[in-house]
Amino acid sequence: MKPNASFTVIGELMNNSFARARRAFQAGDMAKYQELARLQTELGAKYLTLNIDSTQKVMVDLGEMLAILPDLVPAIQEATDTPISFDNPEIKFQEKALSLYKRNENNKPILNSIAASRGNLDDMIALVKEYDTMVFVLASERFVENGRPIACKNGQEIHETARIFVQRLKEEANRKIEDIIIDPGLAPIAADTYGLVNMSLDAMQLIRQDPDLAGVHLSVGLTNCSFGVPREIRTKLEYAFLTLGMEAGMDFVLGNPEKALQTLPSDDPFLTVVKAALDAGRPRNGESPMEAGMRQAEKIIGLFPS
Protein backbone atom coordinates (compact mmCIF):
# COMPACT_ATOMS: atom_id res chain seq x y z
CA MET A 1 0.00 0.00 0.00
CA LYS A 2 1.21 3.45 -0.85
CA PRO A 3 1.81 5.97 1.96
CA ASN A 4 -0.91 8.55 2.59
CA ALA A 5 -3.70 6.40 1.14
CA SER A 6 -7.16 7.94 1.33
CA PHE A 7 -9.24 7.61 4.50
CA THR A 8 -11.78 9.77 6.29
CA VAL A 9 -10.68 11.37 9.56
CA ILE A 10 -13.06 12.02 12.43
CA GLY A 11 -11.23 14.58 14.57
CA GLU A 12 -11.11 13.58 18.23
CA LEU A 13 -9.75 16.72 19.93
CA MET A 14 -13.09 17.95 21.38
CA ASN A 15 -12.98 15.17 23.96
CA ASN A 16 -12.45 15.58 27.69
CA SER A 17 -9.61 13.06 27.46
CA PHE A 18 -7.55 15.88 25.92
CA ALA A 19 -6.36 18.71 28.15
CA ARG A 20 -7.39 21.57 25.85
CA ALA A 21 -10.94 20.28 25.55
CA ARG A 22 -11.15 19.49 29.25
CA ARG A 23 -10.09 23.01 30.18
CA ALA A 24 -12.58 24.45 27.71
CA PHE A 25 -15.37 22.37 29.21
CA GLN A 26 -14.51 23.26 32.79
CA ALA A 27 -14.33 26.98 31.92
CA GLY A 28 -17.36 26.94 29.61
CA ASP A 29 -15.04 28.46 27.01
CA MET A 30 -16.95 28.39 23.73
CA ALA A 31 -14.17 30.27 21.92
CA LYS A 32 -11.70 27.49 22.74
CA TYR A 33 -14.11 24.87 21.37
CA GLN A 34 -14.46 26.96 18.23
CA GLU A 35 -10.68 27.09 17.93
CA LEU A 36 -10.44 23.30 18.21
CA ALA A 37 -13.22 22.85 15.65
CA ARG A 38 -11.59 25.19 13.13
CA LEU A 39 -8.14 23.67 13.70
CA GLN A 40 -9.30 20.14 12.95
CA THR A 41 -11.29 21.24 9.92
CA GLU A 42 -8.26 23.05 8.52
CA LEU A 43 -6.19 19.90 9.04
CA GLY A 44 -8.61 17.87 6.94
CA ALA A 45 -11.01 16.25 9.40
CA LYS A 46 -14.34 15.50 7.70
CA TYR A 47 -16.23 15.01 10.98
CA LEU A 48 -15.65 16.30 14.52
CA THR A 49 -16.31 14.22 17.62
CA LEU A 50 -17.88 15.93 20.60
CA ASN A 51 -17.38 13.99 23.83
CA ILE A 52 -17.94 15.88 27.10
CA ASP A 53 -18.34 12.83 29.31
CA SER A 54 -16.31 11.89 32.39
CA THR A 55 -12.70 10.76 32.14
CA GLN A 56 -10.07 9.74 34.68
CA LYS A 57 -9.27 13.43 35.17
CA VAL A 58 -12.73 14.99 35.29
CA MET A 59 -16.10 13.86 36.58
CA VAL A 60 -19.13 15.11 34.66
CA ASP A 61 -22.76 14.28 35.34
CA LEU A 62 -25.53 14.19 32.76
CA GLY A 63 -27.04 17.44 34.05
CA GLU A 64 -23.80 19.32 33.41
CA MET A 65 -23.60 17.95 29.89
CA LEU A 66 -27.19 18.87 29.06
CA ALA A 67 -26.71 22.36 30.49
CA ILE A 68 -23.76 23.25 28.26
CA LEU A 69 -25.13 21.84 24.99
CA PRO A 70 -27.41 24.82 24.12
CA ASP A 71 -24.33 27.07 23.98
CA LEU A 72 -21.81 24.50 22.77
CA VAL A 73 -23.52 23.00 19.72
CA PRO A 74 -24.34 26.39 18.10
CA ALA A 75 -20.84 27.67 18.90
CA ILE A 76 -19.19 24.77 17.09
CA GLN A 77 -21.52 25.13 14.13
CA GLU A 78 -20.80 28.85 13.97
CA ALA A 79 -17.08 28.05 13.67
CA THR A 80 -17.35 25.35 10.99
CA ASP A 81 -19.85 23.48 8.86
CA THR A 82 -17.99 20.21 9.42
CA PRO A 83 -20.56 17.71 10.74
CA ILE A 84 -20.43 16.63 14.37
CA SER A 85 -20.26 13.11 15.77
CA PHE A 86 -22.07 13.17 19.12
CA ASP A 87 -20.26 10.63 21.29
CA ASN A 88 -22.27 9.64 24.36
CA PRO A 89 -24.22 6.54 25.48
CA GLU A 90 -27.01 8.55 27.15
CA ILE A 91 -30.15 8.91 25.08
CA LYS A 92 -31.03 12.22 26.77
CA PHE A 93 -27.69 13.61 25.61
CA GLN A 94 -28.29 12.45 22.04
CA GLU A 95 -31.85 13.82 22.01
CA LYS A 96 -30.72 17.22 23.26
CA ALA A 97 -27.67 17.49 21.01
CA LEU A 98 -29.51 16.44 17.87
CA SER A 99 -32.42 18.75 18.58
CA LEU A 100 -29.98 21.70 18.75
CA TYR A 101 -28.04 20.71 15.65
CA LYS A 102 -28.78 22.77 12.54
CA ARG A 103 -28.97 20.56 9.48
CA ASN A 104 -28.26 21.26 5.86
CA GLU A 105 -27.81 18.96 2.89
CA ASN A 106 -24.08 18.52 3.53
CA ASN A 107 -23.67 18.09 7.28
CA LYS A 108 -25.42 14.88 8.36
CA PRO A 109 -24.38 14.25 12.00
CA ILE A 110 -23.24 10.97 13.53
CA LEU A 111 -24.86 9.32 16.53
CA ASN A 112 -22.04 7.60 18.40
CA SER A 113 -22.94 4.98 19.41
CA ILE A 114 -25.22 1.97 19.60
CA ALA A 115 -24.15 -1.37 21.05
CA ALA A 116 -25.58 -4.60 22.38
CA SER A 117 -25.15 -3.36 25.95
CA ARG A 118 -27.29 -0.24 25.50
CA GLY A 119 -30.36 -0.60 27.68
CA ASN A 120 -32.18 1.91 25.49
CA LEU A 121 -31.10 0.38 22.19
CA ASP A 122 -34.56 0.49 20.56
CA ASP A 123 -34.94 4.16 21.43
CA MET A 124 -31.45 4.97 20.17
CA ILE A 125 -32.23 3.34 16.83
CA ALA A 126 -35.45 5.38 16.71
CA LEU A 127 -33.38 8.56 17.19
CA VAL A 128 -31.18 7.60 14.25
CA LYS A 129 -34.29 7.44 12.11
CA GLU A 130 -35.93 10.58 13.52
CA TYR A 131 -32.88 12.79 13.01
CA ASP A 132 -31.62 11.07 9.85
CA THR A 133 -28.10 10.52 11.22
CA MET A 134 -25.14 8.39 10.40
CA VAL A 135 -24.46 5.93 13.20
CA PHE A 136 -21.50 4.30 14.93
CA VAL A 137 -22.02 0.65 15.86
CA LEU A 138 -19.77 -0.77 18.57
CA ALA A 139 -19.60 -4.36 17.38
CA SER A 140 -17.22 -5.72 20.02
CA GLU A 141 -20.20 -6.86 22.12
CA ARG A 142 -22.60 -9.55 20.94
CA PHE A 143 -26.12 -10.64 21.78
CA VAL A 144 -26.76 -14.03 23.38
CA GLU A 145 -29.93 -16.05 23.80
CA ASN A 146 -30.91 -14.65 27.19
CA GLY A 147 -30.63 -11.10 25.88
CA ARG A 148 -27.55 -10.22 27.89
CA PRO A 149 -24.64 -8.81 25.90
CA ILE A 150 -21.17 -10.26 26.29
CA ALA A 151 -17.79 -9.40 24.79
CA CYS A 152 -17.02 -10.91 21.42
CA LYS A 153 -14.27 -13.53 21.54
CA ASN A 154 -13.16 -13.57 17.91
CA GLY A 155 -13.52 -11.81 14.58
CA GLN A 156 -16.37 -14.06 13.52
CA GLU A 157 -18.51 -12.91 16.45
CA ILE A 158 -17.81 -9.25 15.66
CA HIS A 159 -18.75 -9.91 12.03
CA GLU A 160 -22.02 -11.53 13.07
CA THR A 161 -22.82 -8.62 15.41
CA ALA A 162 -22.18 -6.20 12.55
CA ARG A 163 -24.61 -8.15 10.36
CA ILE A 164 -27.32 -8.01 13.04
CA PHE A 165 -26.96 -4.25 13.50
CA VAL A 166 -26.84 -3.45 9.81
CA GLN A 167 -30.04 -5.41 9.28
CA ARG A 168 -31.77 -3.67 12.20
CA LEU A 169 -30.67 -0.22 11.07
CA LYS A 170 -31.90 -0.88 7.55
CA GLU A 171 -35.27 -2.18 8.70
CA GLU A 172 -35.96 -0.02 11.76
CA ALA A 173 -34.18 3.24 10.92
CA ASN A 174 -34.29 3.25 7.11
CA ARG A 175 -30.51 3.61 7.00
CA LYS A 176 -28.52 3.11 3.85
CA ILE A 177 -25.43 0.95 4.23
CA GLU A 178 -23.18 4.01 3.74
CA ASP A 179 -24.79 5.65 6.81
CA ILE A 180 -23.36 2.94 9.08
CA ILE A 181 -19.87 2.90 10.63
CA ILE A 182 -18.78 -0.35 12.28
CA ASP A 183 -16.22 -0.11 15.10
CA PRO A 184 -14.80 -3.58 15.89
CA GLY A 185 -12.90 -2.21 18.89
CA LEU A 186 -9.19 -1.63 19.40
CA ALA A 187 -7.07 -2.47 22.45
CA PRO A 188 -3.74 -0.93 23.50
CA ILE A 189 -1.28 -3.03 21.53
CA ALA A 190 1.41 -3.10 24.22
CA ALA A 191 -1.01 -4.44 26.85
CA ASP A 192 -3.06 -6.70 24.60
CA THR A 193 -2.64 -10.13 26.16
CA TYR A 194 -5.87 -11.55 24.71
CA GLY A 195 -5.36 -11.03 20.97
CA LEU A 196 -7.83 -8.17 20.72
CA VAL A 197 -5.87 -6.22 18.11
CA ASN A 198 -5.71 -9.25 15.82
CA MET A 199 -9.40 -9.84 16.50
CA SER A 200 -10.21 -6.33 15.28
CA LEU A 201 -8.22 -6.81 12.07
CA ASP A 202 -9.75 -10.26 11.48
CA ALA A 203 -13.25 -8.81 11.90
CA MET A 204 -12.61 -6.03 9.39
CA GLN A 205 -11.42 -8.56 6.81
CA LEU A 206 -14.52 -10.71 7.32
CA ILE A 207 -16.82 -7.71 7.04
CA ARG A 208 -15.13 -6.58 3.83
CA GLN A 209 -15.52 -10.09 2.36
CA ASP A 210 -19.27 -10.15 3.10
CA PRO A 211 -21.29 -9.03 0.05
CA ASP A 212 -24.26 -8.21 2.28
CA LEU A 213 -22.13 -5.56 4.04
CA ALA A 214 -20.63 -4.00 0.92
CA GLY A 215 -20.41 -0.24 1.39
CA VAL A 216 -20.45 -0.20 5.20
CA HIS A 217 -17.73 1.95 6.78
CA LEU A 218 -15.12 0.62 9.21
CA SER A 219 -13.40 2.69 11.89
CA VAL A 220 -11.52 2.45 15.18
CA GLY A 221 -10.45 4.87 17.88
CA LEU A 222 -6.82 5.02 16.76
CA THR A 223 -5.43 6.58 19.95
CA ASN A 224 -6.42 3.43 21.85
CA CYS A 225 -3.71 1.53 19.98
CA SER A 226 -0.87 3.58 21.45
CA PHE A 227 -2.23 3.98 24.98
CA GLY A 228 0.44 3.37 27.60
CA VAL A 229 3.50 3.43 25.32
CA PRO A 230 6.23 6.09 25.48
CA ARG A 231 5.25 9.35 23.86
CA GLU A 232 8.15 9.15 21.41
CA ILE A 233 6.66 6.19 19.53
CA ARG A 234 2.91 6.76 19.85
CA THR A 235 2.41 8.47 16.51
CA LYS A 236 4.47 5.94 14.55
CA LEU A 237 2.61 3.10 16.26
CA GLU A 238 -0.68 4.67 15.20
CA TYR A 239 0.61 5.00 11.64
CA ALA A 240 1.47 1.29 11.69
CA PHE A 241 -1.97 0.20 12.84
CA LEU A 242 -3.63 2.59 10.40
CA THR A 243 -1.67 0.92 7.61
CA LEU A 244 -2.73 -2.56 8.73
CA GLY A 245 -6.30 -1.44 9.31
CA MET A 246 -6.59 -0.03 5.81
CA GLU A 247 -5.15 -3.24 4.36
CA ALA A 248 -7.98 -5.01 6.22
CA GLY A 249 -10.60 -2.64 4.80
CA MET A 250 -10.82 0.28 7.23
CA ASP A 251 -11.85 3.55 5.55
CA PHE A 252 -12.66 5.84 8.50
CA VAL A 253 -10.54 6.60 11.54
CA LEU A 254 -11.24 8.45 14.78
CA GLY A 255 -7.93 10.15 15.49
CA ASN A 256 -5.92 13.29 16.09
CA PRO A 257 -5.49 15.25 12.83
CA GLU A 258 -2.57 17.15 14.34
CA LYS A 259 -0.54 13.95 13.93
CA ALA A 260 -0.72 14.16 10.12
CA LEU A 261 -2.19 10.66 10.05
CA GLN A 262 -0.76 8.56 7.26
CA THR A 263 0.03 5.02 6.22
CA LEU A 264 3.55 3.59 6.08
CA PRO A 265 5.37 2.03 3.12
CA SER A 266 5.48 -1.77 3.22
CA ASP A 267 9.23 -1.81 3.96
CA ASP A 268 9.05 0.60 6.89
CA PRO A 269 11.03 -0.97 9.80
CA PHE A 270 8.45 0.11 12.37
CA LEU A 271 5.62 -1.50 10.40
CA THR A 272 7.70 -4.67 10.04
CA VAL A 273 8.10 -4.96 13.81
CA VAL A 274 4.40 -4.36 14.49
CA LYS A 275 3.39 -7.00 11.93
CA ALA A 276 5.81 -9.48 13.51
CA ALA A 277 4.46 -8.69 16.97
CA LEU A 278 0.86 -9.28 15.93
CA ASP A 279 1.83 -12.53 14.23
CA ALA A 280 3.56 -13.58 17.44
CA GLY A 281 0.36 -12.74 19.31
CA ARG A 282 -1.59 -15.57 17.67
CA PRO A 283 -1.71 -18.73 19.84
CA ARG A 284 0.19 -21.75 18.56
CA ASN A 285 0.32 -25.41 19.53
CA GLY A 286 -2.33 -25.23 22.21
CA GLU A 287 -1.09 -22.00 23.77
CA SER A 288 -3.48 -19.82 25.72
CA PRO A 289 -4.30 -16.34 24.34
CA MET A 290 -2.43 -14.86 27.29
CA GLU A 291 0.77 -16.77 26.50
CA ALA A 292 0.70 -15.54 22.91
CA GLY A 293 -0.28 -12.06 24.06
CA MET A 294 2.72 -11.81 26.33
CA ARG A 295 4.95 -12.67 23.38
CA GLN A 296 3.25 -9.92 21.35
CA ALA A 297 3.76 -7.40 24.15
CA GLU A 298 7.45 -8.27 24.45
CA LYS A 299 8.02 -7.51 20.77
CA ILE A 300 6.19 -4.20 21.03
CA ILE A 301 8.17 -3.29 24.14
CA GLY A 302 11.28 -3.78 22.01
CA LEU A 303 10.26 -0.61 20.15
CA PHE A 304 10.45 1.48 23.31
CA PRO A 305 13.27 4.01 23.54
CA SER A 306 15.90 2.91 26.05
C-alpha positions in Angstrom: 0.0 0.0 0.0 1.2 3.5 -0.8 1.8 6.0 2.0 -0.9 8.5 2.6 -3.7 6.4 1.1 -7.2 7.9 1.3 -9.2 7.6 4.5 -11.8 9.8 6.3 -10.7 11.4 9.6 -13.1 12.0 12.4 -11.2 14.6 14.6 -11.1 13.6 18.2 -9.7 16.7 19.9 -13.1 17.9 21.4 -13.0 15.2 24.0 -12.5 15.6 27.7 -9.6 13.1 27.5 -7.6 15.9 25.9 -6.4 18.7 28.2 -7.4 21.6 25.9 -10.9 20.3 25.5 -11.1 19.5 29.3 -10.1 23.0 30.2 -12.6 24.5 27.7 -15.4 22.4 29.2 -14.5 23.3 32.8 -14.3 27.0 31.9 -17.4 26.9 29.6 -15.0 28.5 27.0 -17.0 28.4 23.7 -14.2 30.3 21.9 -11.7 27.5 22.7 -14.1 24.9 21.4 -14.5 27.0 18.2 -10.7 27.1 17.9 -10.4 23.3 18.2 -13.2 22.9 15.7 -11.6 25.2 13.1 -8.1 23.7 13.7 -9.3 20.1 12.9 -11.3 21.2 9.9 -8.3 23.1 8.5 -6.2 19.9 9.0 -8.6 17.9 6.9 -11.0 16.2 9.4 -14.3 15.5 7.7 -16.2 15.0 11.0 -15.7 16.3 14.5 -16.3 14.2 17.6 -17.9 15.9 20.6 -17.4 14.0 23.8 -17.9 15.9 27.1 -18.3 12.8 29.3 -16.3 11.9 32.4 -12.7 10.8 32.1 -10.1 9.7 34.7 -9.3 13.4 35.2 -12.7 15.0 35.3 -16.1 13.9 36.6 -19.1 15.1 34.7 -22.8 14.3 35.3 -25.5 14.2 32.8 -27.0 17.4 34.0 -23.8 19.3 33.4 -23.6 17.9 29.9 -27.2 18.9 29.1 -26.7 22.4 30.5 -23.8 23.2 28.3 -25.1 21.8 25.0 -27.4 24.8 24.1 -24.3 27.1 24.0 -21.8 24.5 22.8 -23.5 23.0 19.7 -24.3 26.4 18.1 -20.8 27.7 18.9 -19.2 24.8 17.1 -21.5 25.1 14.1 -20.8 28.9 14.0 -17.1 28.0 13.7 -17.3 25.4 11.0 -19.8 23.5 8.9 -18.0 20.2 9.4 -20.6 17.7 10.7 -20.4 16.6 14.4 -20.3 13.1 15.8 -22.1 13.2 19.1 -20.3 10.6 21.3 -22.3 9.6 24.4 -24.2 6.5 25.5 -27.0 8.5 27.2 -30.2 8.9 25.1 -31.0 12.2 26.8 -27.7 13.6 25.6 -28.3 12.5 22.0 -31.9 13.8 22.0 -30.7 17.2 23.3 -27.7 17.5 21.0 -29.5 16.4 17.9 -32.4 18.8 18.6 -30.0 21.7 18.8 -28.0 20.7 15.6 -28.8 22.8 12.5 -29.0 20.6 9.5 -28.3 21.3 5.9 -27.8 19.0 2.9 -24.1 18.5 3.5 -23.7 18.1 7.3 -25.4 14.9 8.4 -24.4 14.3 12.0 -23.2 11.0 13.5 -24.9 9.3 16.5 -22.0 7.6 18.4 -22.9 5.0 19.4 -25.2 2.0 19.6 -24.2 -1.4 21.0 -25.6 -4.6 22.4 -25.2 -3.4 26.0 -27.3 -0.2 25.5 -30.4 -0.6 27.7 -32.2 1.9 25.5 -31.1 0.4 22.2 -34.6 0.5 20.6 -34.9 4.2 21.4 -31.5 5.0 20.2 -32.2 3.3 16.8 -35.4 5.4 16.7 -33.4 8.6 17.2 -31.2 7.6 14.3 -34.3 7.4 12.1 -35.9 10.6 13.5 -32.9 12.8 13.0 -31.6 11.1 9.9 -28.1 10.5 11.2 -25.1 8.4 10.4 -24.5 5.9 13.2 -21.5 4.3 14.9 -22.0 0.7 15.9 -19.8 -0.8 18.6 -19.6 -4.4 17.4 -17.2 -5.7 20.0 -20.2 -6.9 22.1 -22.6 -9.5 20.9 -26.1 -10.6 21.8 -26.8 -14.0 23.4 -29.9 -16.0 23.8 -30.9 -14.7 27.2 -30.6 -11.1 25.9 -27.6 -10.2 27.9 -24.6 -8.8 25.9 -21.2 -10.3 26.3 -17.8 -9.4 24.8 -17.0 -10.9 21.4 -14.3 -13.5 21.5 -13.2 -13.6 17.9 -13.5 -11.8 14.6 -16.4 -14.1 13.5 -18.5 -12.9 16.4 -17.8 -9.3 15.7 -18.7 -9.9 12.0 -22.0 -11.5 13.1 -22.8 -8.6 15.4 -22.2 -6.2 12.6 -24.6 -8.1 10.4 -27.3 -8.0 13.0 -27.0 -4.2 13.5 -26.8 -3.5 9.8 -30.0 -5.4 9.3 -31.8 -3.7 12.2 -30.7 -0.2 11.1 -31.9 -0.9 7.5 -35.3 -2.2 8.7 -36.0 0.0 11.8 -34.2 3.2 10.9 -34.3 3.2 7.1 -30.5 3.6 7.0 -28.5 3.1 3.9 -25.4 1.0 4.2 -23.2 4.0 3.7 -24.8 5.7 6.8 -23.4 2.9 9.1 -19.9 2.9 10.6 -18.8 -0.3 12.3 -16.2 -0.1 15.1 -14.8 -3.6 15.9 -12.9 -2.2 18.9 -9.2 -1.6 19.4 -7.1 -2.5 22.5 -3.7 -0.9 23.5 -1.3 -3.0 21.5 1.4 -3.1 24.2 -1.0 -4.4 26.9 -3.1 -6.7 24.6 -2.6 -10.1 26.2 -5.9 -11.6 24.7 -5.4 -11.0 21.0 -7.8 -8.2 20.7 -5.9 -6.2 18.1 -5.7 -9.2 15.8 -9.4 -9.8 16.5 -10.2 -6.3 15.3 -8.2 -6.8 12.1 -9.7 -10.3 11.5 -13.3 -8.8 11.9 -12.6 -6.0 9.4 -11.4 -8.6 6.8 -14.5 -10.7 7.3 -16.8 -7.7 7.0 -15.1 -6.6 3.8 -15.5 -10.1 2.4 -19.3 -10.2 3.1 -21.3 -9.0 0.1 -24.3 -8.2 2.3 -22.1 -5.6 4.0 -20.6 -4.0 0.9 -20.4 -0.2 1.4 -20.4 -0.2 5.2 -17.7 1.9 6.8 -15.1 0.6 9.2 -13.4 2.7 11.9 -11.5 2.4 15.2 -10.4 4.9 17.9 -6.8 5.0 16.8 -5.4 6.6 19.9 -6.4 3.4 21.9 -3.7 1.5 20.0 -0.9 3.6 21.4 -2.2 4.0 25.0 0.4 3.4 27.6 3.5 3.4 25.3 6.2 6.1 25.5 5.2 9.4 23.9 8.1 9.2 21.4 6.7 6.2 19.5 2.9 6.8 19.9 2.4 8.5 16.5 4.5 5.9 14.5 2.6 3.1 16.3 -0.7 4.7 15.2 0.6 5.0 11.6 1.5 1.3 11.7 -2.0 0.2 12.8 -3.6 2.6 10.4 -1.7 0.9 7.6 -2.7 -2.6 8.7 -6.3 -1.4 9.3 -6.6 0.0 5.8 -5.2 -3.2 4.4 -8.0 -5.0 6.2 -10.6 -2.6 4.8 -10.8 0.3 7.2 -11.9 3.5 5.5 -12.7 5.8 8.5 -10.5 6.6 11.5 -11.2 8.5 14.8 -7.9 10.2 15.5 -5.9 13.3 16.1 -5.5 15.2 12.8 -2.6 17.2 14.3 -0.5 14.0 13.9 -0.7 14.2 10.1 -2.2 10.7 10.0 -0.8 8.6 7.3 0.0 5.0 6.2 3.5 3.6 6.1 5.4 2.0 3.1 5.5 -1.8 3.2 9.2 -1.8 4.0 9.1 0.6 6.9 11.0 -1.0 9.8 8.4 0.1 12.4 5.6 -1.5 10.4 7.7 -4.7 10.0 8.1 -5.0 13.8 4.4 -4.4 14.5 3.4 -7.0 11.9 5.8 -9.5 13.5 4.5 -8.7 17.0 0.9 -9.3 15.9 1.8 -12.5 14.2 3.6 -13.6 17.4 0.4 -12.7 19.3 -1.6 -15.6 17.7 -1.7 -18.7 19.8 0.2 -21.7 18.6 0.3 -25.4 19.5 -2.3 -25.2 22.2 -1.1 -22.0 23.8 -3.5 -19.8 25.7 -4.3 -16.3 24.3 -2.4 -14.9 27.3 0.8 -16.8 26.5 0.7 -15.5 22.9 -0.3 -12.1 24.1 2.7 -11.8 26.3 5.0 -12.7 23.4 3.3 -9.9 21.3 3.8 -7.4 24.1 7.4 -8.3 24.4 8.0 -7.5 20.8 6.2 -4.2 21.0 8.2 -3.3 24.1 11.3 -3.8 22.0 10.3 -0.6 20.2 10.5 1.5 23.3 13.3 4.0 23.5 15.9 2.9 26.0 
